[in-house]
């Protein structure tokens, strides 16, 4: 009887206790996204820290811009982080640019995270917002650190307002 009672208590405890612990790492993921915006932002003439940018991304990460295309059927391209640095790096320094999140939603499951992050781009000379859109960011937790695996972005249009990305 005593063994049956102990077995029943152990079985009920196993049902109540979760089999695996789930952790909420939203703050760490948000910090990685904030660092993503910060590393490309700065005034005219300020060099960007592209080594710090490389540290945010996992090896083989992909970046890309998408949009409606000429015929409205979609167009875009995927580039590497080094392509981005080579193509955009000089422009960022020459023109000044600040990108900041205006809204971010994160979904995390284990070592995978996905973020929708609305942004606005600010002109480094005038301080005016000239670019609004949404970044879709995929992150992996590798060796205890969140790394960006991919980022695709699209600018807002009449047909695709930023709020539609968050419905």
Buried (B, 14 or more C-beta within 10 A) or exposed (E): EEEEEEEEEEEEEEEEEEEEEEEEBBEBBBEBBBBBBBBBBBEEEEEBEBEEBBEBBBEEBBBBBBBBEEEEEEEEEEBEBEEBBEEBBEEBBEEBBBBBBEEBEBEBEEEEBBBBBBBBBBBBEEEEBEBBBBBBBBBBBEEEEBBBBBBBBBBBEEEBEBEEBEE
